Amino acid sequence: MSPVAILFIVFGAFLLFLFILWLIHFLYHKAKKDGKESIACLGSGYGGDFGG
């Protein structure tokens, strides 16, 4: 493999990682802002014991 191809793959993986981090951050804050309903939905999805 050429060094350029390796560089592109590394850069692409880094961008993907940043995007995933941003997405988690965004969704977390959105859920916090929307209130306990969103968190309850998330909790029930994971079998958690949040708000019935």
N, C-alpha and C positions, 0 to 999 in steps of 0.2 A: 504493500500500500504506500502511496505517496504521502509525504508529510502534510501536504495541503488537505488531503482527504481526512487524515487523522485530526487535523486542526478543525475542520468543518464538523466532524462528528463530536468532538469534545465541546465545541462552541454550541452546537445544537442541543446537546445533553444539558449543558449549563443553562441555556435559555429555557428549556423545558422544566428544569428543576425550579428556576425562579418563578416561572408561570404557575406551577403547582403550589409553591409557597404562597404566592400572591392570592391565588384562588382560595386556599384554606383560610388565610387571613381575612379576606373579603367576606366569605361566607360566615365565618365566626362572628365578625362584627355586625353583620346584617342580622344574624340570629339574635345577638344580644340586643340590638336596637328594636327588633320586632317584639321583643318581650318573651314571656315564658312559654307562649304557645309553640313557637318554633323549637325551643329547647325541649319542650315536652314531646314534640313529634320526633325529634332526633333521639331522645332518650328511649322512647317506646320502640323505635326502629332497632336500637341496639339491645333491646330486652331490659332496658333500665327501668327504674322504679319511679320515674318522674310523672307526676300528675295524671295518674290513671288512664 
